[in-house]
Amino acid sequence: MVDFMTNVIADGGAILDVEAVRAAWELLFAAVDVPAEDASLLVDVHIDAELRGESSHGMHLLPVQLRKILAGAIRARPKVTVLSDHAAIALFDAHHSVGQVVAARAMRLAIERARKFGVGIVGVRSASSFTSAKYYPLLAVAEGCVGITYANSRPMMPPQGGAAAVIGNNPVAIAAPAGAEYPFVLDMACAAAKEKIFQAAAEGRKIPENWALDVDGNPTTDPHAALASQVMLPFGGHKAVGLAMAHELLTSVLFGGELFTGAGTGFRPYDNPMRVTQYFQAIDVAAFTSLESFRSRMDAMIAALRHSRRRPNVDRIFVPGERGFLEREKRLAEGIPASPVALQSMRELADELGVALPQLERA
């Protein structure tokens, strides 16, 4: 933990108290008319991402979401219309409401239906970004279920051999409970998250060569060139394109949402709704086997991978989600590293909205 602490302070940032950051952002969202309970949930999703080391989806994105609310592209007070409700399934129209609030409601309904039918599926269209996909399957894990979510996004990736963005990087997250081990958590998109490129540009860092193309269709390490082209490279070539198409069919195609988010342009410009479609599923473990047996078998699977033969100079084998849980424990104890950009954005918004922030730095 010393490395990230040292680096962020050297760059002009600071180590912040977790609860002070939470309180500060709740005040800021309250100032733009987000109800207190909804603001608490919205901020919790971002804080959880930050704690797990996913800073591109943590404090870095909170100002963007707040400005989209100010611009009217995200409803501060959620409105949800139930379009379909039958047995194990339901379909919502979110009317561009706060994405985290509607997503949590959808997953909780999926869990409720899973308790009754063994599985529950809830679709959401006309949605806003739910930010960190893993958050919602983990709600299912807390209830002894397997959780799954998919989402589409605006066009960012070319097909294999293409140079134009046609399909989104469409994330998937799957989480399952374990016993002595941390829960299994897979959270991935089909290309690098665009917000990681925005973050690299803001912080003056290069990006890996396999992340994006420039306007001429060539791989680039310059985040500004990547943002100019808006073309991300799918991982694994055709394999990730196939996954993105599968996620699109399970969201917009299945639920009648806007294909490739229609006129949606993502987080920017602030005044354009995001128009995404999302899928939430819960599977009640107890409908198939005892939860105790499932947890034991999950532990056995995880242990088999962790204790398998390692390559030279590899000290430990990690399984999906494990690094995030370990980082979360450290940051809860030692604080959240905030870059100068994140701190400046928060303070600018506070001044603009007339909000007095609490003391943020750890004593």
N, C-alpha and C positions, 0 to 999 in steps of 0.2 A: 504493500500500500504506500510505502514511502515514495516510490518513483512518481506516481501520479500526483501526489501531494506536492512534491518538489517541483515537478514540471509546470503545474498550473500556476503556482505562485511565481515562478521564474518568468512566466509569460505575462504577468500582470493580473492574473486572476486571484481567486481566493477560495478558501475552504469554508463552505457554508453549513449552518445548522439545518438539519433536515426539516424539523418542525417549523423553524422560522421561514424557510423557503415556502413550505406548504401554506402557512398563514398569509404570507405576502401575496402569493398568487390567488388565493381565495379572495382576498380583499380586492385585487385588481379585476377579477371576473365579476364580483359583486357590483363593482362600479359600472359595469356595462350591462347590468340587469339580469345576470345569470342567477337563478335562485340558489340559495345557500347550499342546499343538499346536492344540487346538480354541480355547482362549482367545486364542491368537495370531491365528488367522483371524478370530474374532468381533471382536476389537478392531481388526484391520486394516480391516475393512469400515467401521467407524465413523470411524476416523482418516482413511481415504480420503475419506469424505463431508465431514469437517471441512476437509480440505485443499482440497477443490474448492469450498468456500464454502457447503456444504449443512449449516449448523450445526444445523438442526432434526433431522437424521438422524445427527449426530455425537455429541459428548459429551453433548448434551442427552438423548439416548435411552439412553445406557449405564446410568445408574442405574435406569431403568425395567426394562430387560432383566435386570439383576442382581436386582432385587427380585422379578421374576416367577420367577426361578430359586429364590430363597429361599422364595417362597410355594408352590413345587411345580407351577406352571403350565407351566414350561419345564423339560425334563429337562436336568440338568447334563451327564450322560454320554449321548450320543446313542444311540438305538435306531432302527434302520431295518429294515423288513420289505419285501422285494421281492415285490410282488403280481403283477407281470407282467413278463416279459422275453422279447421276441421281436424278432429282427432289429434294426431301427433304433430300436425303442421300448422303454421300460421304465416301470414305475409303482412308486413307493415309498409306504409308509405311514411317516411320520416319528414317530408316537407323541408329538407335541408336543415334539420334541427342539430343541436350539439351532438356530434357523432358518438362520443363516449357514453353519454347518457342513454341514447337509444340502443346502442350495442349491448350495454349491460342489461337493459330491460329485455332485449331479445334473447340473450343467453339465459337469463333467469327463467323466462317462459319456456325455453327449450328444455331446461332442467326439470321444470314442473311437468312438462309433457312426458319426458323420459321416465319420470317416477311412475307415471300411469301406463305408458305404452311401451316402455323399454328404450325408446328412442324419441327424441324431439328435434324438430327442425324448424327454424324461423328464418325467413328471408326479410331483408330490409332494402327497399329501393328509395331513390331520391334522398340518399344519405350523405352525411359528411364524414370525413376521415375519422376512424376510431383510434388512430395513431399507432399504438403498440398492440399488434395482433394477439400476442401471447396472453394479455391480461384477461381476456374473456374465456378462453379455454381453462385458465386457472380458476375462474369462478366455478366451473363445472367440477374441477378436481377437488375443490374444497367440499363439494357435496357428494363425493364418492363416484363421480362420473368421469368418463372420457369426454373431453371437449374438443371441438373442431370448428375452425372458422376459415372462410375464404373471403376475398374481396377483389373487385376489379379496380382498375385505376385508369387514368388518362393514357393515351398512347405514349410509350417511352422506348419500346424495343422494336428493332427490325426483325423480320423473319430471317432464317438462315440465308446468308448471302445478300441480304437487303441492306440499304443505307438509309431508309426512311422509317421513322417511328410509326408503328401500326397498332401494336397491342401494349397494354400496360405491364408493369412488372409484378402485378397481381399476387399479393402475399397469401400464405397459408400458415396457420398455426394449429398444432395438435398437442394436447397435454393430457397426461394420464397419471393417476396416483400411484405411488410406490409405498413401501413400508419403511425400512430403515434408510433407504436411499432418498435423495431428492426426487420430486416428481419428474417424469420425462417431459421435456418441453422442446418441441421443434417450432421455430419461428423463422420463416425465411420468405424472401421474395425471389423473383426469377432473375433479378439483376440487382446491382447495388442500389440502395435507397437514394433517391434524388436528394433528400435532405442531407445526406452525407457529403454530397458534392457542394451544396450550398454552404455547408459548414466548413469544408476545406477551402472554398473560395474566400469566405469571411476571415478565416484564420491564416490565409496565405500559404496553404500546404498543397503539394501535388497530390494527385490521385493515382492509383495503380493503372497501368496501361490497358488492362483488360476490362475497364469499367465503362468506357464511353468512346464515341466517335466525335471527330470535329466536323465542321460543316462540309468538308470535302470527302467525308466517309472514311477517314483514317483514324486509327486508335490514337488517343491523346492522354497525356498526363496532366494537362492544364485544365483545372476545374472551370475556368472562364470559357475556354473553348468548348468544353462539354456542355455547359449551360447555354452557349450560343446555338449549338446544334440540337440540344434536347433529345439526343439519341443515345440510349443506354445499351450496352452489350449484354445479351443474355448469357448466363453462365452455362457452360456445357453445350453451347450452340443450339442445335435443334431440340435438345432435350428440354431446356428451359422454355423454349417457345411452345412446345407441346404442353408443358405444365400450365403456362399462362393461358393457353386456349382452354384447357380443362377447367381452370378457375373461372374463366369468362363464361363458359357454358353453365357452370354451377351457380352463377350469380345473375348477370344481366339477361342471359338467354333464358334461363329457367324461370326467373321471377319477373320478367317483363320490364326490367330496368333499361336504362339507356346503354346501348352497345358501345363499349370503349368509353363510357361516360359522356357520350354525345358532345355537347358544347363545353363540357367541363375542361378546365385547364389546371386542375390541381390546386395547390395552396395559393398560387399567384395567377392573375391579379386578385387582390383581396376581395373585390366586389363580385366575383363570379362564383356561384354555387358549385360544389364539387361533383354532384350528380353521380355518386358511386352507388354500387349495389353490393350487398354483403350477405353472407350465409353463416348461420350459427347452428351448430348441432351438439346435442348432448346424448351420450349413450350411458344408460344406467348399468353399471357393472353387475349389480345384483340381479339383473334380469337374465344374466348368462351364467354367473358363477358367484361364489361368495366373495365379498370385497376383501376379506382376509386372504383368501387363496390368490386372488388377483394381485394383491400387493406383494405377496411372497414370490409369485412368479415374475413380477416386474423386477424385484430385487435380484432374482437369479439371472435374469437377462442382462441387467445393467452390470452385475458383478462379472459375468462372463466376458463382457467387452473390456471392462476396466482392468481385469487381471490377465488379459491376453498378452502375448509376447509383444514387447515394445521394440521400436526401431532404436538404433544407436542414438545416444544423447537425448532421448525422450524420457523425462522423469515421471510423467503421469499421463494416462489416457483419460480424457474427459468425454462424457456422454452429453447429448444435446440438453442444454438448459443448465448444466451443472456450474459452469463458470459464472453464469448470471446469479445463481443462488449464493455462491461464495462471495462474489463482489457485493451483493446486496448486504450480506452480514457485515462486511468490512465498512461499507459506507454508512450504514446505520450507526456503527460505533465511532467512526472517525470523521464523518461529514461528507458533503458532496463537493467535488471540485467544480468550480464555475469559471469558465473562460471570461476574459474581459468583454467579449462580445455579448455573452449571456447577461452579465452584470449590467452593462450599458443599456441593453434593450429593456431590462426590467425597470431600471431607474428612469429612463426616458418615458416609459408608459406611466409610471407612477406620477411623474411631474405633469404629464399631459392630462391625466385623469384626476389630479388633485388628491392622490392617495398617499398617506404617510406610511412608509414601509417600516416594519420592525427591524431591529438589529439583526443582520443576516449572517455576519461572520461568526464563527465559533469563538468562544472566549479562550 
